[in-house]
Amino acid sequence: MLDFEYYYPVYRPPSYPPPIPPPRYYFSDLPSSVSIKREPPDNGYELSPVSLDQSASPQQSPSSSPAIIPASVVLASTNPIKQQVYPQSPQSDDSDASAAKRRKGPAPRTDLELCLVCGDRASGFHYNALSCEGCKGFFRRSVTKNAVYKCTRGGNCEMDMYMRRKCQECRLRKCREVGMLPECLLTEEQCKSKRQRKMLKQHHTQTTPQQPQQSVVLEDGEVVELADEQKEIIDKIVQAQRELEIPGPHDIRKVTPWPDDNDTTTTETEKLHNRFAHITELTILTVQLVVEFSKKLPGFLDLCREDQIVLLKGSAIEVLLLRAAMRYIREDDAIIFGNGLPYTRTKLYNGGIGDIVDPMYEFSRGMVDLDLDYEDYTLLMAIVIFSADRAQVTNRKDVEAVQEKYLEMLRTRLKMKKPKDALVLPKVLMKLTELRSLNNSHSEMLFALKLQDQEIPPLLAEIWDVQ
């Protein structure tokens, strides 16, 4: 049996500097060759792409291309926390650069920024270069289809808003010259992950109820409000949860990759083993965050160390399930894990974690129906952690006293948000009963995995008492 205290260090997630904003380009920064013409009507000038010729590589024009980001630092990473690197904006001279540094006030209007490919109005910084929506889409389609185009004018067309529709080869060449990189395109899996993260953000925005008023008067004349001390505690634990919501990117990069179904280099047994390792390693990182969150709860460190360990062991899986419910996307029946990727039921089944999958997703779906906000979830985590009925708790009265404080905060918040719904608190507490049942099912699953000689990491085996 490993000593749980060995896995009880102080965890401090790394901090990251803010990303460097992308440069802005102005009329003075554009090549003199850029001319603006009226946009012609779309008369079907697009040429059909021919088969990919691997030997074809367009010439780079150093005179008109800005500094290009190396492939090692492309922006196609799925990591949500990563410092981005951008090329330096060209300057006409040193005096212009100094003036740009001294410039203050609001950002310049977007109609002063032009596409470096065709001179049309730019919509942003796409694939490592400032470009319009048309050139952005053209470059993406060309790279995705591995297309090679043929110029009928010798390959030296001067690219502008008119010629961009008449010569695709020169347009693609100009895209590469100004710095567009194929490596900056996201893969299909990365695009799906990006959409899922966007949906998760919208989900939290749409389902998070408005904050309760400072005080509410019920029909019987009772005034319901949070005391200043209660507000401070809620703010403190919510801040702790936000800081410890996801693992650091350095830890995420060490996780065993998820094997693709089309991978022919590994056997099915090896795929199952690596997928199980992938899930358990992500779970370990999240458990470490739960430990640190528990330490930040007012009242937790006041308990004896033995009771702290007992409470952590007993509540770990229940807190993990609450965290999963917070990151559940009902539309796709998927949970966003700590690495920022969506995991469906099928994916977890393929990871070999067994019968707990469906109950976990059904629990998450039921939690969404309760319409709780971030603060409510955080208080529920605290209530679950301070459960005095865990086996081997020595000072039950002390634990119950702390739990009652958090329960009163949750009760008050729910009354203030839904004063006419007398059943909202019982519904929430029923979910805690369901959590306890899921905890027991999880223990049975672990023992079944042990009998199948499935390797369970020592930390998880110690926390969940898998002998």
C-alpha positions as CSV (number, residue, x, y, z in Angstrom):
1,M,0.0,0.0,0.0
2,L,1.4,3.4,-1.0
3,D,1.4,6.2,1.4
4,F,-1.2,8.8,0.2
5,E,0.8,11.6,1.8
6,Y,3.4,11.1,-0.9
7,Y,0.8,12.3,-3.4
8,Y,-0.2,15.2,-1.2
9,P,2.2,17.9,-2.4
10,V,1.4,21.6,-2.9
11,Y,0.4,22.0,-6.5
12,R,0.7,25.3,-8.1
13,P,-0.4,25.5,-11.8
14,P,2.0,27.4,-14.0
15,S,1.1,30.9,-15.0
16,Y,1.5,32.2,-18.5
17,P,2.2,35.7,-20.0
18,P,-0.5,37.2,-22.1
19,P,-0.3,36.4,-25.8
20,I,1.4,39.0,-28.1
21,P,-1.3,40.8,-30.1
22,P,-1.1,40.4,-33.9
23,P,0.5,43.3,-35.8
24,R,-1.6,45.7,-37.8
25,Y,-0.7,46.7,-41.3
26,Y,-1.5,50.1,-42.8
27,F,-1.3,51.8,-46.2
28,S,2.4,52.8,-45.5
29,D,3.3,49.1,-44.9
30,L,1.9,47.7,-48.1
31,P,4.1,46.9,-51.1
32,S,4.0,49.6,-53.8
33,S,2.8,47.0,-56.3
34,V,-0.6,46.7,-54.6
35,S,-3.3,48.5,-56.6
36,I,-7.0,48.5,-55.8
37,K,-9.6,47.9,-58.5
38,R,-13.3,47.5,-58.5
39,E,-14.5,44.0,-57.6
40,P,-15.7,42.2,-60.8
41,P,-18.8,40.1,-60.9
42,D,-18.3,36.4,-60.3
43,N,-18.6,35.0,-63.8
44,G,-17.0,31.6,-63.1
45,Y,-13.4,32.4,-63.5
46,E,-12.4,29.7,-61.1
47,L,-10.3,27.0,-62.8
48,S,-10.6,23.3,-62.0
49,P,-7.7,22.0,-59.9
50,V,-5.6,19.3,-61.5
51,S,-4.0,16.4,-59.7
52,L,-1.4,17.2,-57.0
53,D,2.2,17.4,-58.3
54,Q,4.5,16.9,-55.3
55,S,7.4,18.4,-57.2
56,A,5.6,21.7,-57.6
57,S,6.8,24.3,-55.2
58,P,6.0,28.0,-55.8
59,Q,8.9,30.4,-55.7
60,Q,9.2,32.6,-52.7
61,S,9.5,36.3,-53.2
62,P,11.6,37.8,-50.4
63,S,11.0,41.4,-51.4
64,S,7.3,41.3,-50.5
65,S,7.0,38.6,-47.8
66,P,7.1,39.4,-44.1
67,A,8.9,37.2,-41.6
68,I,7.4,33.7,-41.5
69,I,6.7,31.8,-38.4
70,P,8.6,28.5,-38.2
71,A,6.5,25.3,-38.4
72,S,7.5,24.5,-34.8
73,V,5.4,27.4,-33.5
74,V,2.4,27.3,-35.7
75,L,-1.0,28.2,-34.3
76,A,-2.7,24.9,-35.0
77,S,-2.2,23.6,-31.5
78,T,-5.3,22.3,-29.6
79,N,-3.7,23.6,-26.4
80,P,-6.0,26.3,-25.1
81,I,-3.2,28.0,-23.2
82,K,-0.2,28.8,-25.3
83,Q,1.7,31.9,-26.1
84,Q,1.4,32.8,-29.7
85,V,4.2,34.2,-31.8
86,Y,3.6,36.5,-34.7
87,P,5.8,38.0,-37.3
88,Q,7.0,41.6,-36.9
89,S,5.1,44.2,-38.9
90,P,7.3,45.8,-41.6
91,Q,8.1,49.5,-41.0
92,S,9.0,52.1,-43.5
93,D,11.8,53.5,-41.3
94,D,12.9,53.9,-37.7
95,S,11.0,57.1,-37.2
96,D,7.8,55.4,-38.3
97,A,8.5,52.6,-35.8
98,S,9.0,55.0,-33.0
99,A,5.9,56.8,-33.9
100,A,3.9,53.6,-33.8
101,K,5.2,52.8,-30.3
102,R,4.1,56.2,-29.1
103,R,0.7,56.0,-30.6
104,K,-2.1,55.9,-28.1
105,G,-5.9,55.9,-28.1
106,P,-8.3,53.5,-29.8
107,A,-7.3,50.9,-32.3
108,P,-7.3,52.0,-35.9
109,R,-10.4,51.3,-38.0
110,T,-10.4,47.9,-39.8
111,D,-11.1,49.6,-43.2
112,L,-7.5,50.9,-43.1
113,E,-6.2,47.3,-43.1
114,L,-5.8,45.6,-46.5
115,C,-5.3,42.0,-47.6
116,L,-1.6,41.4,-48.4
117,V,-2.6,39.0,-51.2
118,C,-5.2,41.0,-53.2
119,G,-5.6,44.4,-51.6
120,D,-9.2,43.9,-50.5
121,R,-10.3,44.9,-47.1
122,A,-8.7,42.5,-44.6
123,S,-10.8,40.6,-42.0
124,G,-8.0,39.5,-39.7
125,F,-4.8,37.6,-39.3
126,H,-5.4,34.2,-41.0
127,Y,-2.9,31.4,-41.4
128,N,0.0,33.6,-40.4
129,A,-0.8,36.6,-42.7
130,L,-3.2,39.5,-42.9
131,S,-5.8,38.6,-45.4
132,C,-9.4,39.0,-46.5
133,E,-12.1,36.4,-46.1
134,G,-11.9,35.4,-49.8
135,C,-8.2,34.7,-49.8
136,K,-8.5,33.0,-46.4
137,G,-11.1,30.6,-47.8
138,F,-9.2,30.1,-51.1
139,F,-6.0,29.2,-49.3
140,R,-7.8,26.8,-47.0
141,R,-9.6,25.0,-49.8
142,S,-6.4,24.8,-51.9
143,V,-4.4,23.2,-49.1
144,T,-7.2,20.9,-48.0
145,K,-7.8,19.6,-51.5
146,N,-4.0,19.4,-52.2
147,A,-4.8,21.4,-55.4
148,V,-2.2,22.5,-58.0
149,Y,-3.4,25.2,-60.4
150,K,-2.1,26.1,-63.9
151,C,-1.4,29.7,-65.0
152,T,-2.0,30.4,-68.7
153,R,0.1,33.7,-68.6
154,G,3.5,32.4,-67.6
155,G,3.0,32.4,-63.8
156,N,3.8,36.1,-63.3
157,C,0.3,37.6,-62.9
158,E,0.1,40.7,-60.7
159,M,-2.4,39.8,-58.1
160,D,-5.2,42.2,-57.2
161,M,-8.9,42.1,-56.6
162,Y,-9.6,41.5,-60.3
163,M,-6.9,38.9,-61.1
164,R,-7.5,36.9,-57.9
165,R,-10.5,35.3,-59.7
166,K,-8.7,34.8,-63.0
167,C,-5.5,33.1,-62.0
168,Q,-5.5,30.6,-59.1
169,E,-1.9,29.6,-59.4
170,C,-0.6,33.1,-59.0
171,R,-3.1,33.7,-56.2
172,L,-1.9,30.7,-54.3
173,R,1.8,31.7,-54.9
174,K,1.0,35.2,-53.5
175,C,-0.6,33.6,-50.5
176,R,2.6,31.7,-49.7
177,E,4.8,34.8,-50.4
178,V,3.0,36.9,-47.9
179,G,3.5,34.2,-45.2
180,M,0.5,31.9,-45.3
181,L,1.4,28.5,-43.9
182,P,-0.4,25.2,-44.6
183,E,0.7,24.1,-41.1
184,C,-1.6,26.7,-39.6
185,L,-4.7,24.9,-40.9
186,L,-6.4,22.9,-38.2
187,T,-7.0,19.2,-38.7
188,E,-10.5,17.8,-38.8
189,E,-10.1,16.7,-35.2
190,Q,-8.8,20.1,-34.1
191,C,-11.7,21.9,-35.9
192,K,-14.2,19.6,-34.1
193,S,-12.5,20.3,-30.8
194,K,-12.5,24.1,-31.5
195,R,-16.2,23.9,-32.2
196,Q,-16.9,21.9,-29.1
197,R,-15.0,24.4,-26.9
198,K,-17.0,27.3,-28.5
199,M,-20.2,25.4,-27.8
200,L,-19.1,24.8,-24.2
201,K,-18.5,28.5,-23.8
202,Q,-21.9,29.4,-25.3
203,H,-23.5,26.7,-23.1
204,H,-22.2,28.2,-20.0
205,T,-23.2,31.7,-21.1
206,Q,-26.8,30.6,-22.0
207,T,-27.4,28.3,-19.0
208,T,-25.8,30.4,-16.3
209,P,-28.7,32.1,-14.5
210,Q,-28.5,35.7,-13.4
211,Q,-26.8,36.4,-10.1
212,P,-29.3,36.6,-7.2
213,Q,-30.3,40.0,-5.8
214,Q,-28.7,41.3,-2.6
215,S,-31.8,40.3,-0.7
216,V,-35.2,38.7,-1.5
217,V,-38.5,39.0,0.5
218,L,-40.5,35.7,0.4
219,E,-44.3,35.6,0.4
220,D,-44.3,34.9,4.1
221,G,-42.3,38.1,4.7
222,E,-38.9,36.3,5.3
223,V,-35.9,38.3,4.1
224,V,-33.3,36.1,2.4
225,E,-29.8,37.4,1.9
226,L,-26.2,36.3,2.2
227,A,-24.1,37.7,4.9
228,D,-20.9,39.5,4.0
229,E,-18.8,36.6,5.4
230,Q,-20.7,34.1,3.3
231,K,-20.1,36.2,0.2
232,E,-16.4,36.3,0.9
233,I,-16.2,32.6,1.3
234,I,-18.1,32.0,-1.9
235,D,-15.9,34.4,-3.8
236,K,-12.8,32.7,-2.4
237,I,-13.8,29.1,-3.3
238,V,-15.0,30.1,-6.8
239,Q,-11.7,31.8,-7.5
240,A,-9.9,28.6,-6.3
241,Q,-12.0,26.5,-8.6
242,R,-11.4,28.7,-11.6
243,E,-7.6,28.6,-11.0
244,L,-7.7,24.8,-10.7
245,E,-10.3,23.9,-13.3
246,I,-7.9,22.5,-15.9
247,P,-4.4,21.0,-15.7
248,G,-1.4,23.0,-17.0
249,P,-0.4,22.5,-20.6
250,H,3.0,21.1,-19.6
251,D,1.2,18.2,-17.8
252,I,-1.3,17.7,-20.6
253,R,1.6,17.2,-23.1
254,K,2.9,14.3,-21.1
255,V,-0.4,12.4,-21.3
256,T,-0.4,9.2,-23.4
257,P,-1.9,10.1,-26.8
258,W,-5.3,8.7,-27.8
259,P,-4.7,6.0,-30.5
260,D,-6.6,6.6,-33.7
261,D,-9.0,3.9,-35.0
262,N,-7.2,3.9,-38.4
263,D,-3.8,3.3,-36.8
264,T,-2.4,0.1,-38.3
265,T,0.9,0.1,-36.4
266,T,-0.6,-1.1,-33.1
267,T,-2.7,-4.1,-32.2
268,E,-6.2,-3.7,-30.7
269,T,-4.8,-4.8,-27.3
270,E,-2.2,-2.1,-27.5
271,K,-4.8,0.5,-28.5
272,L,-7.0,-0.5,-25.6
273,H,-4.1,-0.3,-23.2
274,N,-3.0,3.2,-24.5
275,R,-6.6,4.6,-24.4
276,F,-7.0,3.4,-20.9
277,A,-3.7,5.0,-19.9
278,H,-4.9,8.2,-21.6
279,I,-8.0,8.4,-19.5
280,T,-6.4,7.4,-16.2
281,E,-3.6,9.9,-16.7
282,L,-6.1,12.7,-17.3
283,T,-7.9,11.5,-14.2
284,I,-4.7,11.7,-12.2
285,L,-4.1,15.3,-13.2
286,T,-7.7,16.2,-12.3
287,V,-7.5,14.4,-8.9
288,Q,-4.4,16.5,-8.1
289,L,-6.5,19.6,-8.8
290,V,-9.3,18.3,-6.6
291,V,-6.7,17.9,-3.8
292,E,-5.5,21.4,-4.1
293,F,-9.1,22.8,-4.3
294,S,-9.9,21.0,-1.1
295,K,-7.0,22.6,0.7
296,K,-8.3,26.0,-0.3
297,L,-11.7,25.4,1.2
298,P,-12.1,27.3,4.5
299,G,-12.3,24.8,7.3
300,F,-10.6,21.9,5.5
301,L,-7.1,22.4,6.9
302,D,-8.5,22.9,10.4
303,L,-9.4,19.2,10.5
304,C,-6.9,16.6,11.5
305,R,-4.7,15.2,8.8
306,E,-6.2,11.8,9.0
307,D,-9.7,13.1,8.4
308,Q,-8.5,15.2,5.5
309,I,-7.2,12.1,3.8
310,V,-10.3,10.1,4.5
311,L,-12.5,12.9,3.1
312,L,-10.4,13.2,0.0
313,K,-10.4,9.5,-0.7
314,G,-14.2,9.3,-0.2
315,S,-15.2,12.3,-2.2
316,A,-12.7,12.3,-5.1
317,I,-14.9,10.5,-7.7
318,E,-18.0,12.5,-6.7
319,V,-16.2,15.8,-7.2
320,L,-14.8,14.5,-10.5
321,L,-18.4,13.7,-11.6
322,L,-19.6,17.2,-10.6
323,R,-16.7,18.7,-12.6
324,A,-17.7,16.6,-15.6
325,A,-21.3,17.8,-15.3
326,M,-20.1,21.4,-15.4
327,R,-18.4,20.7,-18.7
328,Y,-21.2,18.7,-20.3
329,I,-22.6,19.7,-23.7
330,R,-26.1,18.4,-24.0
331,E,-26.4,19.0,-27.7
332,D,-23.6,16.6,-28.5
333,D,-23.8,14.4,-25.4
334,A,-20.1,15.0,-24.8
335,I,-17.9,16.1,-21.9
336,I,-15.0,18.4,-22.4
337,F,-12.0,16.9,-20.5
338,G,-9.2,18.8,-19.0
339,N,-7.2,18.7,-22.3
340,G,-10.0,20.7,-24.0
341,L,-11.2,17.8,-26.1
342,P,-14.7,16.4,-26.3
343,Y,-15.3,12.8,-25.2
344,T,-18.5,11.0,-26.2
345,R,-19.9,7.9,-24.6
346,T,-18.5,5.8,-27.4
347,K,-15.1,7.2,-27.0
348,L,-15.0,6.4,-23.3
349,Y,-16.3,2.9,-24.0
350,N,-13.4,2.4,-26.4
351,G,-11.2,3.5,-23.5
352,G,-12.2,0.5,-21.5
353,I,-13.7,2.2,-18.4
354,G,-16.8,0.1,-18.4
355,D,-20.3,0.4,-17.0
356,I,-19.9,3.8,-15.3
357,V,-20.1,5.6,-18.7
358,D,-23.8,5.7,-19.2
359,P,-24.6,6.6,-15.5
360,M,-22.0,9.4,-15.6
361,Y,-23.5,11.0,-18.8
362,E,-27.1,10.6,-17.5
363,F,-26.1,12.3,-14.2
364,S,-24.5,15.2,-16.2
365,R,-27.7,15.5,-18.3
366,G,-29.8,15.6,-15.1
367,M,-27.6,18.3,-13.6
368,V,-28.1,20.5,-16.6
369,D,-31.9,20.3,-16.0
370,L,-31.4,21.8,-12.6
371,D,-30.1,25.1,-14.2
372,L,-27.3,25.6,-11.6
373,D,-24.5,28.2,-12.1
374,Y,-20.8,28.0,-11.4
375,E,-21.1,29.2,-7.8
376,D,-23.7,26.5,-7.1
377,Y,-21.5,23.7,-8.5
378,T,-18.6,25.0,-6.5
379,L,-20.6,24.9,-3.3
380,L,-21.8,21.4,-4.1
381,M,-18.2,20.3,-4.4
382,A,-17.5,21.7,-0.9
383,I,-20.6,20.0,0.5
384,V,-19.6,16.6,-1.0
385,I,-16.0,16.9,0.3
386,F,-17.3,17.6,3.9
387,S,-19.4,14.5,4.2
388,A,-19.1,13.3,7.8
389,D,-20.6,9.9,7.0
390,R,-17.5,8.7,5.3
391,A,-16.0,5.6,6.8
392,Q,-13.2,6.2,9.3
393,V,-13.9,9.9,9.9
394,T,-12.9,10.5,13.5
395,N,-14.3,14.0,14.3
396,R,-17.7,13.8,12.7
397,K,-19.2,16.8,14.5
398,D,-16.4,19.1,13.2
399,V,-16.9,17.9,9.7
400,E,-20.7,18.2,9.9
401,A,-20.4,21.8,11.3
402,V,-18.3,22.8,8.3
403,Q,-20.6,21.1,5.8
404,E,-23.7,22.8,7.3
405,K,-22.1,26.2,6.7
406,Y,-21.7,25.5,3.0
407,L,-25.2,23.9,2.8
408,E,-26.7,27.1,4.3
409,M,-24.9,29.2,1.6
410,L,-26.3,27.0,-1.1
411,R,-29.8,27.0,0.4
412,T,-29.8,30.8,0.6
413,R,-28.6,31.2,-3.0
414,L,-31.2,28.9,-4.3
415,K,-34.0,30.7,-2.4
416,M,-32.8,34.0,-3.7
417,K,-32.7,32.8,-7.3
418,K,-35.9,30.8,-7.3
419,P,-38.0,32.0,-4.4
420,K,-41.2,30.4,-5.7
421,D,-39.6,26.9,-6.2
422,A,-39.7,25.2,-2.8
423,L,-38.5,21.9,-4.3
424,V,-35.2,23.2,-5.9
425,L,-33.1,22.4,-2.8
426,P,-34.5,18.9,-2.4
427,K,-33.9,18.2,-6.1
428,V,-30.3,19.3,-5.7
429,L,-29.8,17.2,-2.6
430,M,-31.2,14.1,-4.4
431,K,-28.4,14.5,-6.9
432,L,-26.0,14.1,-4.0
433,T,-27.7,10.8,-3.2
434,E,-27.2,9.8,-6.9
435,L,-23.6,10.7,-6.6
436,R,-23.1,8.4,-3.7
437,S,-24.6,5.6,-5.7
438,L,-22.3,6.3,-8.7
439,N,-19.4,6.3,-6.2
440,N,-20.3,2.7,-5.2
441,S,-20.6,1.7,-8.9
442,H,-17.2,3.2,-9.6
443,S,-15.7,1.1,-6.8
444,E,-17.2,-2.1,-8.3
445,M,-15.8,-1.2,-11.7
446,L,-12.3,-0.7,-10.3
447,F,-12.4,-4.2,-8.7
448,A,-13.6,-5.7,-12.0
449,L,-10.7,-4.0,-13.8
450,K,-8.3,-5.3,-11.2
451,L,-9.6,-8.8,-11.8
452,Q,-9.0,-8.3,-15.5
453,D,-5.3,-7.4,-14.8
454,Q,-5.9,-3.9,-16.0
455,E,-3.2,-1.7,-14.8
456,I,-4.5,1.0,-12.4
457,P,-2.0,3.8,-11.6
458,P,-0.7,3.8,-8.0
459,L,-2.3,7.2,-7.0
460,L,-5.8,6.1,-8.1
461,A,-5.4,2.7,-6.6
462,E,-4.4,4.4,-3.3
463,I,-7.2,7.0,-3.3
464,W,-9.9,4.4,-4.2
465,D,-8.4,1.6,-2.0
466,V,-7.9,-0.9,-4.8
467,Q,-5.9,-3.7,-3.1
